[in-house]
Structures are given as structure tokens and as C-alpha cells.
Amino acid sequence: MSAALAAGVALGLAACGAGGAASPDGTGAADERTLTVLAAASLRDVFTDLAAGFEAEHDGVTVTLSFAGSSDLGDQVLAGAPADILASADERTMTRVVEAGDASDPVPFATNTLTVVTPPDNPAGVETFADLARDDVRVVVCAPQVPCGTATDRVAEAAGVTLHRVSEEASVTDVLAKVTSGEADAGLVYVTDATLAGADVAVVDVPETDAALNVYPVAVVAAAREAGPEQVALARAWVDLVTGESGQAALAAAGFGAPDGASP
């Protein structure tokens, strides 16, 4: 990442960074605090719902959510973005951040698998995974550096299929948007995104996608530790939420699997 981009990331998140503002007399944190959560794009809806409940249970706390592809989120943390929580869609991104000393003690909290989606009328007649190799099928996937792109590559390699890729996107939500807008004949997205899209897509069940299971870890970011023990406690409360009974129920309802790969 360039120095300019790193600076831009830090400045862009500074307003919603870890910790609350100082009290008027400068003696400490104000009653109102912000918890900043960076999360994979596939977590948007379920984390938005969980944030509302978290705020209701923690007086004076505002949860600020930022969603993007996991690799981009990892870059943001490494660039010094003042976040409190990182929830990625893969262990590779989390490992990179932890090894740099910018997050600690990651905990797996969900799993996800890919599926093939098409526009509702399936104009290209996609019926099998092998159909995604046809020259007349416009296939959109995630870029290789994004978790859903890594999973796509694993599935394609295991199946021995060379996908007819016309576009590689920065996040799974971008892939889904290409399909729902009719710009693509098929796309590989997470089961959770296909479920959320409902009637806007048709799902082609293909057993080949079982070759790739994405594990989602969550961790407290170093910036929360630097903000003090109260901020760390607040961040850990979020981790407890997503790994606890209510969080796991919300994730299961959204189509995610349990962290051990079994149904919650």
C-alpha cells in the first residue's frame, strides 16, 4: 500500500476511531464511546442487526461499521486505521494482521461456502459447474486476493474447470451486483449472499463448491489496546457477542455455518 493511501485510510476512519472523545475537563473519556468494527462485506446485514442490539445493551456506545473485502480491511489495519475489531472472511488475512502485531487472539466465529448464482431467468442456461467454462457464459468472480476469490480458485482447481472470467471484483457483494444487474450470466458468491438476494437470483447447486470452506475469525485490533482497558473490554464484549449464543443464532439465520463447520 502506498504512503498516500495509508494516510488516506487513517484519516478516513479517524472520526470513528477507537475510543471516545476526552471529557470537557480533559480528565478522561467521555460517557459516549465508539466501537469501530471492520468486517467482511458478506457480514453486512447480520453485523448491522447485531450492532443495533449491542448499542441497546451498552449505554452511550455507538457501533461504527465499515465493510469491504477482507484483504482491503487487512491493509487498513496494517496502515494504522484506528479500528477496534477486525472480522475477516478468511484466516489468511487475519494471520497477516496478527503476525504484524496489529491484532491479537483471533477467534473463529463462522464458516461460509460458495455457490453459483445467475439472473432469475438463467439466460445462459447454466446447469453445472462445468458450464462456467463455456465461452458464451459471462462469469464474474472475486479477485484472487479476496477470500471469495481464493475459494473460487480452490474450487475451480479441484474441479479441473477453467472459468470463463469476464470480471474479477473486490468483494462478493460486487460480484452479486453484476449478476443481479444482468451484467453477468453467472457468479460465484457465498451461500449467505445468495440467500439474502432471494428472488433476485437463481441458485445453481453445484457439489464442486464443497472443496472450499471459508473460516471467519474475529479479533481485537491493537488500536483498541492503545486506547485503554475500557476500550479493550468493549471490543471483547463484541467478540463475546458474535461467538455467543445470540450472535451464533443470528449468523445461522443468515446462512452461516458454525466455526467448526457444523450447523449451530
MIZA-457489 format. One record per atom (N, C-alpha, C): residue in one letter; y, x, z. Coordinates in steps of 0.1 Angstrom, whole numbers, padded with zeros to 4 digits, always signed. Example, Ala and Ser with C-alpha at 12.3 -4.5 7.8 and 13.67 -1.06 7.14 Angstrom:
2
A-0057+0132+0078/A-0045+0123+0078/A-0033+0132+0078/S-0022+0128+0071/S-0011+0137+0071/S+0000+0129+0079/
***
This chain:
264
M-0012+0008+0000/M+0000+0000+0000/M+0012+0009+0000/S+0022+0006-0008/S+0035+0013-0009/S+0043+0012+0004/A+0052+0021+0007/A+0060+0021+0018/A+0069+0008+0018/A+0074+0005+0006/A+0083-0007+0004/A+0075-0020+0007/L+0063-0020+0003/L+0055-0032+0005/L+0052-0033+0020/A+0049-0022+0026/A+0046-0022+0041/A+0058-0027+0049/A+0069-0022+0045/A+0082-0026+0052/A+0084-0041+0050/G+0082-0046+0038/G+0084-0060+0035/G+0075-0069+0043/V+0062-0065+0045/V+0053-0073+0052/V+0058-0073+0067/A+0061-0062+0072/A+0066-0062+0086/A+0078-0070+0089/L+0088-0069+0079/L+0100-0077+0081/L+0097-0092+0079/G+0088-0095+0070/G+0085-0109+0067/G+0079-0116+0079/L+0071-0109+0087/L+0064-0115+0098/L+0071-0113+0111/A+0082-0105+0111/A+0089-0102+0124/A+0094-0114+0131/A+0098-0124+0124/A+0104-0136+0130/A+0093-0143+0138/C+0081-0142+0134/C+0070-0149+0141/C+0060-0140+0147/G+0065-0128+0151/G+0056-0118+0156/G+0051-0120+0170/A+0042-0111+0175/A+0035-0112+0187/A+0046-0112+0199/G+0043-0121+0208/G+0052-0122+0220/G+0063-0131+0218/G+0069-0135+0229/G+0081-0144+0229/G+0094-0136+0230/A+0105-0143+0228/A+0118-0136+0230/A+0121-0133+0244/A+0129-0123+0247/A+0133-0120+0260/A+0141-0131+0266/S+0140-0133+0280/S+0148-0143+0286/S+0163-0139+0286/P+0172-0148+0288/P+0186-0146+0287/P+0191-0134+0295/D+0185-0132+0307/D+0189-0121+0316/D+0182-0108+0313/G+0173-0108+0303/G+0167-0096+0299/G+0156-0091+0308/T+0151-0100+0317/T+0142-0095+0327/T+0127-0097+0322/G+0125-0104+0312/G+0111-0106+0307/G+0110-0117+0297/A+0098-0121+0294/A+0095-0130+0283/A+0100-0144+0287/A+0105-0151+0277/A+0109-0165+0279/A+0096-0174+0281/D+0098-0186+0285/D+0087-0195+0287/D+0080-0198+0273/E+0089-0199+0263/E+0083-0202+0250/E+0078-0189+0243/R+0065-0190+0238/R+0059-0178+0232/R+0053-0182+0219/T+0051-0172+0210/T+0045-0175+0197/T+0032-0167+0196/L+0022-0173+0191/L+0009-0167+0188/L+0008-0167+0173/T+0007-0155+0167/T+0007-0153+0153/T-0007-0150+0149/V-0013-0159+0140/V-0027-0158+0136/V-0027-0155+0121/L-0033-0144+0117/L-0036-0141+0103/L-0050-0145+0100/A-0052-0154+0090/A-0065-0159+0088/A-0069-0160+0073/A-0081-0159+0070/A-0086-0160+0056/A-0082-0174+0050/A-0079-0174+0037/A-0075-0187+0031/A-0084-0198+0033/S-0097-0195+0033/S-0107-0206+0035/S-0107-0213+0048/L-0099-0207+0058/L-0098-0213+0071/L-0086-0222+0073/R-0079-0223+0062/R-0066-0230+0064/R-0066-0244+0071/D-0075-0252+0066/D-0075-0266+0072/D-0080-0267+0086/V-0091-0260+0089/V-0097-0261+0102/V-0088-0253+0112/F-0082-0242+0109/F-0074-0235+0118/F-0061-0243+0120/T-0056-0250+0110/T-0044-0258+0112/T-0046-0269+0123/D-0058-0275+0122/D-0062-0285+0132/D-0063-0279+0145/L-0070-0268+0146/L-0072-0261+0159/L-0059-0257+0165/A-0050-0252+0157/A-0037-0248+0162/A-0029-0259+0169/A-0030-0271+0164/A-0023-0283+0170/A-0029-0285+0184/G-0042-0285+0185/G-0048-0287+0198/G-0045-0275+0208/F-0044-0263+0203/F-0041-0252+0211/F-0027-0253+0217/E-0018-0257+0208/E-0004-0259+0213/E-0003-0270+0224/A-0011-0280+0222/A-0010-0291+0232/A-0016-0287+0245/E-0025-0277+0245/E-0031-0272+0258/E-0023-0261+0264/H-0014-0255+0257/H-0006-0243+0262/H+0009-0246+0260/D+0015-0251+0271/D+0029-0254+0271/D+0038-0243+0267/G+0047-0246+0258/G+0056-0236+0254/G+0051-0226+0243/V+0039-0228+0239/V+0033-0219+0229/V+0033-0225+0215/T+0038-0217+0205/T+0038-0221+0191/T+0028-0212+0184/V+0019-0218+0176/V+0009-0210+0168/V+0015-0209+0154/T+0017-0197+0150/T+0022-0195+0136/T+0010-0190+0128/L+0007-0197+0117/L-0005-0193+0109/L-0001-0188+0096/S-0007-0177+0092/S-0005-0171+0079/S-0018-0169+0072/F-0020-0175+0060/F-0033-0175+0053/F-0031-0167+0040/A-0042-0159+0037/A-0042-0151+0024/A-0056-0146+0023/G-0058-0139+0012/G-0071-0132+0010/G-0073-0122+0021/S-0085-0120+0026/S-0088-0111+0037/S-0083-0097+0035/S-0085-0091+0023/S-0081-0078+0021/S-0066-0076+0022/D-0058-0086+0018/D-0043-0086+0019/D-0040-0087+0034/L-0047-0095+0042/L-0044-0096+0056/L-0046-0083+0063/G-0057-0077+0059/G-0060-0064+0065/G-0049-0054+0062/D-0044-0054+0050/D-0033-0045+0046/D-0021-0048+0055/Q-0018-0060+0057/Q-0007-0064+0065/Q-0008-0058+0079/V-0020-0060+0085/V-0021-0055+0099/V-0020-0039+0099/L-0026-0033+0089/L-0025-0018+0088/L-0011-0013+0086/A-0003-0022+0080/A+0011-0019+0077/A+0020-0021+0089/G+0015-0027+0100/G+0022-0029+0112/G+0028-0043+0114/A+0023-0052+0106/A+0027-0066+0108/A+0024-0070+0123/P+0034-0076+0129/P+0033-0080+0144/P+0025-0092+0146/A+0012-0092+0143/A+0004-0103+0145/A-0004-0102+0158/D-0010-0113+0162/D-0018-0112+0174/D-0033-0114+0171/I-0037-0121+0161/I-0051-0124+0158/I-0053-0121+0143/L-0065-0115+0140/L-0069-0114+0126/L-0083-0121+0125/A-0084-0131+0116/A-0097-0137+0113/A-0100-0135+0099/S-0109-0127+0095/S-0112-0124+0081/S-0125-0131+0077/A-0127-0132+0064/A-0138-0138+0058/A-0150-0128+0055/D-0148-0116+0060/D-0158-0106+0058/D-0157-0095+0069/E-0169-0089+0071/E-0169-0078+0081/E-0163-0065+0076/R-0163-0063+0063/R-0157-0051+0057/R-0143-0049+0061/T-0135-0060+0059/T-0120-0059+0062/T-0118-0056+0077/M-0126-0063+0085/M-0124-0062+0099/M-0127-0048+0104/T-0138-0042+0098/T-0142-0028+0101/T-0131-0019+0098/R-0125-0021+0086/R-0114-0012+0082/R-0102-0012+0092/V-0099-0024+0097/V-0088-0025+0106/V-0092-0020+0120/V-0104-0022+0125/V-0108-0017+0138/V-0109-0002+0138/E-0114+0003+0127/E-0116+0018+0127/E-0102+0025+0126/A-0092+0018+0122/A-0078+0024+0122/A-0071+0022+0135/G-0078+0015+0145/G-0072+0013+0158/G-0063+0001+0159/D-0062-0007+0148/D-0053-0018+0148/D-0059-0032+0152/A-0071-0032+0157/A-0077-0044+0162/A-0089-0039+0170/S-0094-0048+0179/S-0105-0044+0188/S-0114-0055+0191/D-0127-0052+0194/D-0137-0061+0199/D-0138-0073+0190/P-0141-0072+0177/P-0143-0083+0168/P-0155-0091+0172/V-0154-0104+0171/V-0165-0114+0174/V-0168-0122+0162/P-0180-0123+0157/P-0183-0132+0146/P-0182-0147+0151/F-0176-0156+0143/F-0175-0169+0147/F-0179-0180+0137/A-0182-0175+0124/A-0186-0185+0114/A-0193-0177+0103/T-0200-0185+0094/T-0205-0180+0082/T-0202-0189+0071/N-0203-0184+0058/N-0200-0192+0047/N-0208-0187+0035/T-0211-0196+0025/T-0218-0192+0013/T-0210-0197+0001/L-0213-0192-0010/L-0207-0196-0023/L-0214-0208-0029/T-0207-0215-0038/T-0213-0225-0046/T-0205-0225-0059/V-0210-0231-0069/V-0204-0233-0082/V-0197-0246-0083/V-0184-0246-0087/V-0177-0259-0089/V-0172-0260-0103/T-0171-0272-0109/T-0165-0274-0122/T-0155-0286-0120/P-0147-0288-0131/P-0139-0301-0131/P-0148-0313-0129/P-0143-0324-0125/P-0152-0335-0122/P-0161-0339-0134/D-0156-0338-0146/D-0164-0342-0158/D-0173-0331-0163/N-0172-0319-0157/N-0180-0308-0161/N-0180-0306-0176/P-0168-0303-0182/P-0167-0303-0197/P-0176-0293-0204/A-0179-0282-0197/A-0187-0272-0204/A-0202-0274-0202/G-0206-0284-0194/G-0220-0287-0192/G-0227-0276-0184/V-0221-0271-0174/V-0227-0261-0166/V-0238-0267-0157/E-0250-0263-0158/E-0261-0268-0150/E-0268-0258-0142/T-0267-0245-0146/T-0274-0234-0139/T-0265-0222-0137/F-0269-0213-0129/F-0261-0201-0127/F-0260-0193-0140/A-0271-0193-0147/A-0271-0186-0160/A-0261-0191-0170/D-0257-0204-0169/D-0247-0209-0178/D-0234-0202-0176/L-0232-0196-0165/L-0219-0189-0163/L-0217-0176-0171/A-0228-0173-0179/A-0227-0161-0188/A-0224-0165-0202/R-0224-0178-0205/R-0221-0183-0218/R-0207-0180-0222/D-0205-0176-0235/D-0191-0173-0240/D-0182-0185-0240/D-0188-0197-0241/D-0179-0209-0241/D-0176-0214-0228/V-0180-0207-0217/V-0177-0212-0204/V-0166-0203-0197/R-0155-0208-0194/R-0144-0201-0188/R-0147-0200-0173/V-0151-0188-0168/V-0154-0187-0154/V-0143-0180-0146/V-0139-0185-0135/V-0129-0179-0127/V-0135-0175-0113/V-0133-0163-0109/V-0139-0158-0096/V-0128-0151-0088/C-0131-0147-0076/C-0122-0139-0068/C-0123-0125-0072/A-0112-0118-0070/A-0112-0103-0073/A-0122-0096-0065/P-0127-0085-0069/P-0137-0077-0062/P-0133-0073-0048/Q-0120-0070-0046/Q-0116-0066-0032/Q-0115-0077-0022/V-0116-0089-0027/V-0116-0101-0018/V-0130-0104-0014/P-0132-0109-0001/P-0146-0112+0003/P-0154-0121-0006/C-0147-0132-0011/C-0154-0141-0020/C-0158-0134-0033/G-0150-0124-0037/G-0153-0116-0049/G-0164-0107-0047/T-0165-0100-0035/T-0176-0092-0032/T-0189-0100-0031/A-0188-0112-0026/A-0200-0121-0025/A-0204-0125-0039/T-0194-0128-0048/T-0197-0131-0062/T-0205-0120-0069/D-0200-0108-0067/D-0207-0097-0073/D-0221-0095-0068/R-0223-0097-0055/R-0237-0096-0050/R-0246-0107-0056/V-0241-0119-0057/V-0249-0130-0063/V-0252-0127-0077/A-0242-0123-0085/A-0244-0120-0099/A-0254-0109-0102/E-0253-0099-0093/E-0262-0087-0095/E-0276-0091-0091/A-0278-0099-0081/A-0291-0103-0077/A-0298-0112-0087/A-0289-0120-0094/A-0294-0130-0104/A-0296-0123-0117/G-0290-0111-0119/G-0291-0105-0132/G-0282-0112-0143/V-0271-0117-0138/V-0263-0125-0147/V-0249-0118-0149/T-0244-0116-0161/T-0231-0111-0163/T-0222-0123-0165/L-0213-0126-0156/L-0205-0137-0157/L-0194-0136-0167/H-0191-0147-0174/H-0180-0147-0184/H-0167-0149-0177/R-0162-0139-0171/R-0150-0140-0163/R-0137-0140-0172/V-0129-0150-0170/V-0116-0151-0177/V-0104-0148-0167/S-0107-0148-0154/S-0097-0145-0145/S-0103-0141-0131/E-0096-0132-0124/E-0100-0128-0111/E-0088-0131-0102/E-0090-0139-0091/E-0079-0143-0083/E-0079-0136-0069/A-0067-0137-0063/A-0065-0131-0050/A-0071-0138-0038/S-0075-0151-0040/S-0081-0158-0029/S-0090-0169-0034/V-0098-0174-0026/V-0107-0185-0030/V-0100-0198-0033/T-0089-0200-0026/T-0081-0212-0029/T-0074-0211-0043/D-0071-0199-0048/D-0066-0198-0061/D-0077-0201-0072/V-0089-0197-0069/V-0100-0200-0078/V-0102-0215-0079/L-0101-0222-0068/L-0103-0236-0067/L-0092-0243-0075/A-0080-0238-0074/A-0068-0244-0081/A-0070-0243-0096/K-0075-0232-0101/K-0078-0230-0115/K-0088-0240-0120/V-0098-0243-0112/V-0108-0253-0116/V-0102-0267-0116/T-0096-0271-0105/T-0091-0285-0104/T-0080-0288-0114/S-0073-0277-0118/S-0062-0279-0128/S-0067-0280-0142/G-0080-0277-0144/G-0086-0276-0157/G-0084-0264-0165/E-0079-0253-0158/E-0077-0240-0165/E-0090-0232-0166/A-0100-0237-0159/A-0113-0230-0159/A-0124-0241-0160/D-0135-0237-0166/D-0147-0246-0167/D-0156-0245-0155/A-0155-0234-0148/A-0163-0232-0136/A-0157-0221-0127/G-0160-0222-0114/G-0155-0212-0105/G-0165-0210-0093/L-0165-0199-0087/L-0173-0196-0076/L-0164-0197-0063/V-0167-0207-0055/V-0159-0208-0042/V-0168-0210-0031/Y-0162-0210-0019/Y-0171-0212-0007/Y-0175-0227-0006/V-0186-0230+0000/V-0191-0243+0002/V-0180-0251+0009/T-0173-0245+0019/T-0163-0252+0026/T-0151-0257+0017/D-0148-0249+0008/D-0137-0253-0002/D-0141-0264-0011/A-0154-0263-0015/A-0159-0274-0024/A-0159-0287-0016/T-0163-0286-0004/T-0164-0298+0004/T-0150-0304+0006/L-0140-0296+0009/L-0126-0300+0011/L-0121-0306-0002/A-0124-0301-0014/A-0119-0306-0026/A-0124-0320-0030/G-0136-0323-0024/G-0141-0337-0026/G-0143-0341-0041/A-0137-0352-0045/A-0139-0357-0059/A-0131-0349-0069/D-0123-0340-0065/D-0115-0332-0075/D-0124-0322-0082/V-0136-0319-0077/V-0146-0310-0084/V-0160-0316-0084/A-0168-0311-0093/A-0182-0314-0093/A-0189-0301-0088/V-0199-0303-0080/V-0206-0291-0074/V-0220-0289-0081/V-0222-0277-0086/V-0235-0274-0092/V-0243-0266-0082/D-0253-0272-0077/D-0262-0265-0067/D-0270-0254-0074/V-0268-0242-0070/V-0275-0230-0076/V-0281-0222-0065/P-0294-0220-0065/P-0300-0213-0054/P-0296-0198-0053/E-0291-0193-0065/E-0288-0178-0065/E-0277-0174-0055/T-0269-0184-0051/T-0258-0181-0041/T-0263-0178-0027/D-0276-0181-0025/D-0281-0177-0012/D-0282-0162-0009/A-0280-0154-0020/A-0281-0140-0019/A-0269-0134-0011/A-0259-0141-0009/A-0247-0136-0002/A-0242-0146+0009/L-0243-0141+0021/L-0238-0148+0032/L-0226-0140+0038/N-0215-0147+0039/N-0203-0140+0045/N-0202-0144+0059/V-0200-0133+0068/V-0198-0135+0082/V-0183-0133+0085/Y-0178-0143+0092/Y-0163-0143+0096/Y-0161-0137+0110/P-0155-0126+0112/P-0151-0121+0125/P-0137-0124+0129/V-0134-0125+0142/V-0121-0126+0147/V-0118-0116+0157/A-0106-0111+0158/A-0103-0100+0168/A-0088-0101+0172/V-0085-0095+0183/V-0072-0094+0188/V-0066-0081+0182/V-0054-0083+0176/V-0047-0072+0169/V-0040-0063+0180/A-0038-0050+0176/A-0032-0041+0185/A-0018-0045+0189/A-0011-0051+0180/A+0003-0055+0183/A+0004-0065+0195/A-0007-0073+0197/A-0007-0082+0209/A-0008-0073+0222/R-0016-0063+0222/R-0017-0054+0233/R-0004-0047+0237/E+0003-0043+0226/E+0016-0037+0228/E+0026-0046+0234/A+0024-0060+0232/A+0034-0069+0237/A+0031-0072+0252/G+0020-0068+0257/G+0018-0070+0271/G+0005-0079+0274/P+0001-0078+0287/P-0011-0086+0291/P-0011-0101+0289/E+0001-0107+0290/E+0002-0121+0288/E-0001-0125+0274/Q+0004-0117+0265/Q+0001-0119+0251/Q-0013-0117+0247/V-0019-0107+0253/V-0033-0104+0251/V-0042-0116+0256/A-0038-0121+0268/A-0045-0133+0274/A-0044-0145+0264/L-0032-0147+0259/L-0030-0158+0249/L-0039-0156+0237/A-0039-0144+0232/A-0047-0141+0220/A-0062-0143+0223/R-0067-0139+0234/R-0081-0140+0238/R-0084-0155+0240/A-0074-0163+0244/A-0077-0177+0245/A-0080-0184+0231/W-0073-0178+0221/W-0076-0183+0207/W-0090-0179+0203/V-0094-0167+0206/V-0107-0162+0203/V-0117-0171+0210/D-0115-0174+0223/D-0124-0183+0230/D-0124-0197+0224/L-0113-0202+0219/L-0113-0215+0212/L-0122-0215+0200/V-0121-0205+0191/V-0128-0206+0178/V-0143-0203+0180/T-0146-0195+0191/T-0160-0192+0194/T-0167-0202+0204/G-0158-0211+0210/G-0164-0220+0219/G-0168-0233+0213/E-0172-0242+0222/E-0178-0255+0217/E-0169-0263+0208/S-0157-0265+0211/S-0148-0273+0203/S-0145-0267+0190/G-0143-0254+0190/G-0140-0246+0178/G-0152-0246+0169/Q-0164-0244+0174/Q-0176-0244+0166/Q-0179-0258+0160/A-0176-0268+0167/A-0178-0282+0162/A-0168-0284+0150/A-0156-0280+0152/A-0146-0282+0141/A-0150-0274+0129/L-0155-0261+0131/L-0159-0253+0119/L-0171-0259+0113/A-0181-0265+0120/A-0192-0271+0115/A-0189-0283+0107/A-0179-0291+0112/A-0175-0303+0105/A-0168-0299+0091/A-0162-0287+0091/A-0156-0283+0078/A-0166-0276+0069/G-0179-0275+0073/G-0189-0270+0064/G-0193-0255+0067/F-0187-0249+0077/F-0190-0235+0080/F-0204-0235+0088/G-0211-0224+0086/G-0223-0222+0094/G-0220-0214+0107/A-0229-0214+0116/A-0227-0207+0129/A-0228-0192+0126/P-0223-0184+0135/P-0222-0169+0133/P-0236-0163+0131/D-0246-0169+0136/D-0260-0163+0134/D-0266-0169+0121/G-0259-0177+0114/G-0264-0182+0101/G-0271-0195+0103/A-0273-0200+0115/A-0280-0212+0118/A-0269-0223+0119/S-0273-0236+0118/S-0264-0247+0120/S-0260-0248+0135/P-0247-0250+0137/P-0243-0251+0151/P-0249-0263+0158/
***
